[in-house]
Amino acid sequence: MSYFTWKEAGLTSDCSSLEAMASRFEEAAKLMRRMSKDGFKLSRKNNKQIIQHKSHNIFNSWGFISEEPPYRQLELIEDTIK
């Protein structure tokens, strides 16, 4: 299953006002809701938050890079040699 680790390190650290902070939180919430509707799930692995999706195609369509072990990622490479 494709996944990436969620590390929040200053979502609002560059905001200069409370209004800017509120807007940033609203944008993030809207994104998380869209991801949830598209089938992404949140789980914990080694005390870290992991965002994952069962479909590699949907995961990739969002532009995410999977943190799966290399041997799992190789299974996703299409055979283009014919």
Summary of the structure (lengths in Angstrom):
residues: 82
radius of gyration: 16.0
end to end distance: 27.6
largest distance: 57.8
contacts: 160
relative contact order: 0.21
helix: 38%
strand: 20%
